[in-house]
Amino acid sequence: MRPFATTVNQELSDVLKSRLRMYLVLPGSVDGTESVNENTIKAVNYLTSGKAVGNAEIIYYPDETRS
């Protein structure tokens, strides 16, 4: 999925000169633990709020610890 998301964002930016971005939100964590629904909702709200415009993350794991 990551290569697809990266390709879509590159095409949107380079070819179409668009400021739109596509994000892939995967509930849970990389170690396979159960996801917390509230964290997924917070992630989607963050990505749609406009605060993530300059963020280079393509794949976002809501339940992962951020430093």
N, C-alpha and C positions, 0 to 999 in steps of 0.2 A: 504493500500500500504506500510506503514512503516514496518509492520512485514515481508512482503515479501522482501523488500529491505535489512532489517537487516539480515534475514536468508540467502539470497544470498551472502552477504558480509562475513558472518561467514563461510559459506561453502567454498567460494573461499579461504579464509585465512586459516582456520583450516584443512580442508579436502584436498584441492588441493595445499596448500602451495603457493598460488598465491599472487602476489602483486596487482592484478587488483582489482578495486572497482567499484561498481555500484552506481550511484547517481540518485535520483528521483527529477527532476526539475519540480515544479509546478508554472506556471505563475500566477501572481496576488498575493494577500495577504490573510492572514487568516481571515480578516474582509470582504472579498468579493468584494473589490474595483477592478476596471478595471486594468488590467496589462499594463505595459509599455513594448513594444516589445524590446526596446533597453536594458532594464534591464535583460530580459531573455537571450538575445544574450551575454551580458556580463557575466552572470552566467555560461552559457555553455562554453564560452571561458576560464573562470577561472578554471572550473572543468577539462577541457582538457589540460590546460597549464602545468600541473605537480605541480602547486603551492598548490593544494588541497590534495596532497598525505598524509600528516599527519592529515588532517582534519577529525574529527569524525562525521561530519554532514552527515546524510543519506538523509534527505528530505531538499531541499533548496528552499526557497521562495524568488525569486529575488527582489520583490518589498518591502520586509520587511526591516525596518531600522536595521542596524547592529551597535552594540556598542562594 
